[in-house]
Structures are given as C-alpha cells and as structure tokens.
C-alpha cells in the first residue's frame, strides 16, 4: 500500500468532502441517530453550507483531506477548543472527522488524526479534545487506540426529537522539541 497523502482541503474538494461526511454519518450513526434525520441529509444541502463556511475568511478551523487515487478519501476539521477545557490552558478540538466507510481500516483516519495532532502541537496547544456520540462504539474504540480518553464531559444533542449524549474525549499533545521534532 502506498503512503497516504494528507493535504490542505481546497475549494474544489467541497463536494467530495460533503459526500464523505454524509456517507460517514449514515454508516457510523445508523441505529443511533433516527433514520428520519439521516434520510433528510443530502450532499447538495451540505455542499451549499460547506462552500459558505469554507469561504469564510475569519473561520478558525484547519481542513485537511487524505487523498487516495487523486480523490479525497477522508476529511478532518480542527482548530481551537470552543470553550474552556478543564486542566488545559491551550487546547485544540477535532470538530469533524470522517473517512469513506469503504476505506475504513486502510490507515486514512490514523494519517489524518496524526497530521491534526502534529499541527496542533506546532501551535503550542497542550491537549486535543473531541466529542463522540456515546453509542458510537466504533468511533470510541478508534479514539481510544489513538490515545484519547473520556474525561467525564458530556453534552446532549437533539436529532428529530431524540436526545443523544456525546462524550468528551481528550488526549495530551506533545509539544515540539528544540530540534523541531515532536518531544515528550
């Protein structure tokens, strides 16, 4: 298998990223999020919102894609933590993270997450946090293998009259050492 190329998302990637996001939602959240909510999602609707958001010059997120055979196979969005993360003066947050369901297990998710961690650490962020649906066992296992742990933070989201709880996961980031390498 060839190395996975991770690069900055481009405006031309918006449609592919919207398709990845929609397929990711339908795969990861089937049996968790109500089918009526998932069925109402469309790539076209997501493309419009994503184009507006991507074009916003004041957005604080970084968007990366993992490219396979010239097309995005995964996408991650991250930036400063929205709020205050207890115990971390400077924290980052993974806002969104999806891999094409048929490509899960090929290292794309690991490559994207590693690049996000490297970039957050280069910004001198001490920790990375993310929110994951409590019933998303596959997602939780993936994050735990990547060094994340549930820290007790929770928040509720409502999807078509169904309230679902998200758990906050976090991990320490290793700040760059004096030689520019990630230190301990």
C-alpha positions in Angstrom: 0.0 0.0 0.0 1.3 3.5 -0.9 1.7 6.2 1.8 -1.4 8.2 2.4 -1.1 11.8 1.2 -2.6 14.4 3.6 -3.0 17.9 2.3 -5.0 21.1 3.0 -8.5 21.0 1.7 -9.2 23.0 -1.4 -12.4 24.6 -2.5 -12.5 22.0 -5.3 -12.8 19.3 -2.6 -16.0 20.6 -1.1 -18.3 18.2 -3.0 -16.1 15.2 -2.2 -15.9 16.2 1.5 -19.7 16.6 1.7 -20.1 13.1 0.2 -17.6 11.7 2.7 -19.4 13.5 5.6 -22.8 12.2 4.5 -21.6 8.6 3.9 -19.8 8.8 7.3 -22.9 9.9 9.1 -25.1 7.2 7.5 -22.5 4.5 8.3 -21.4 5.5 11.8 -24.7 6.6 13.2 -27.1 4.0 11.7 -29.1 2.6 14.6 -28.0 5.6 16.8 -29.4 8.7 15.1 -33.0 8.4 14.0 -33.4 7.3 10.3 -35.6 10.3 9.6 -32.7 12.6 10.4 -30.2 10.6 8.3 -32.6 10.3 5.4 -33.1 14.1 5.3 -29.4 14.8 4.9 -28.3 15.4 1.3 -24.9 16.0 -0.3 -26.4 19.0 -2.2 -27.5 20.7 1.1 -24.2 20.0 2.7 -22.3 21.4 -0.3 -24.0 24.8 0.0 -23.4 25.1 3.7 -19.8 23.9 3.3 -19.0 26.3 0.5 -20.2 29.2 2.5 -18.3 28.1 5.6 -15.1 27.2 3.6 -15.1 30.7 2.0 -15.4 32.5 5.3 -12.1 34.3 5.8 -12.5 34.5 9.6 -13.0 30.8 10.2 -10.5 29.4 12.7 -10.5 25.8 11.6 -8.0 23.9 9.5 -9.3 21.4 7.0 -7.3 18.5 5.7 -8.1 15.7 3.3 -6.4 12.4 2.8 -6.1 11.7 -0.9 -6.3 8.2 -2.4 -6.0 7.8 -6.2 -6.3 11.6 -6.6 -9.6 11.9 -4.7 -10.3 12.7 -1.0 -10.9 9.5 1.0 -11.2 11.2 4.4 -11.5 14.7 5.9 -10.7 16.3 9.3 -11.6 19.7 10.6 -9.9 21.1 13.7 -9.0 24.3 15.5 -9.1 26.0 18.9 -11.2 24.4 21.5 -14.6 26.0 21.6 -14.9 26.9 25.3 -12.6 26.1 28.2 -11.1 22.6 28.5 -10.5 21.9 32.2 -6.9 21.4 33.0 -5.6 22.7 29.7 -4.6 26.3 29.3 -4.4 26.0 25.5 -6.4 23.2 23.8 -7.4 22.2 20.3 -10.5 20.4 19.2 -11.4 18.0 16.4 -14.6 19.5 15.0 -15.4 16.9 12.4 -13.7 13.7 11.1 -14.9 11.3 8.5 -13.4 8.6 6.3 -15.3 6.9 3.4 -16.9 3.9 5.0 -15.4 1.5 2.4 -11.9 2.8 3.2 -12.0 2.4 7.0 -9.1 0.3 8.2 -6.7 1.5 5.5 -4.9 4.0 7.7 -6.6 7.1 6.4 -8.1 8.0 9.7 -4.8 7.5 11.5 -2.9 9.6 9.0 -5.4 12.5 9.2 -5.5 12.4 13.0 -1.7 12.3 13.3 -1.4 15.3 11.0 -4.0 17.2 13.1 -2.1 16.4 16.3 1.2 17.5 14.7 -0.3 20.8 13.6 -2.0 21.5 16.9 1.2 20.7 18.8 3.1 23.1 16.5 0.6 25.8 17.6 1.8 25.0 21.2 -1.6 23.5 22.1 -1.4 21.2 25.1 -4.3 19.0 24.5 -6.8 17.9 21.8 -10.4 17.2 22.6 -13.4 15.9 20.6 -17.0 14.9 21.1 -18.3 11.5 20.2 -21.8 10.0 20.5 -21.8 7.7 23.5 -23.4 4.9 21.5 -20.8 5.2 18.7 -18.7 2.2 19.9 -16.6 2.0 16.7 -15.6 5.7 16.9 -14.9 5.4 20.6 -12.6 2.4 20.1 -10.7 4.3 17.3 -10.1 7.4 19.5 -9.1 5.2 22.5 -6.5 3.5 20.3 -5.3 7.0 19.3 -4.6 7.8 23.0 -7.9 9.6 23.8 -9.8 9.0 27.0 -13.3 10.0 28.1 -12.8 12.8 30.6 -16.3 12.9 32.1 -17.6 15.9 30.0 -21.0 15.3 28.3 -23.4 17.3 26.2 -26.8 16.4 24.7 -27.8 16.9 21.1 -31.4 16.5 19.7 -32.0 14.7 16.4 -35.6 14.7 15.4 -36.9 14.7 19.0 -34.4 12.1 20.1 -31.8 13.3 22.6 -28.4 11.7 22.3 -25.4 12.2 24.6 -22.0 13.0 23.4 -18.9 12.2 25.5 -15.9 14.4 25.5 -12.6 12.7 24.8 -9.2 14.2 25.2 -5.5 13.5 24.9 -2.3 15.3 25.7 -0.3 16.7 22.8 3.4 16.5 22.7 4.9 19.9 22.1 7.6 20.3 19.5 11.1 19.8 20.9 14.1 22.1 20.4 15.1 20.3 17.2 11.6 20.7 15.7 10.7 17.1 16.3 7.8 16.2 18.5 9.1 15.9 22.0 7.7 14.1 25.0 
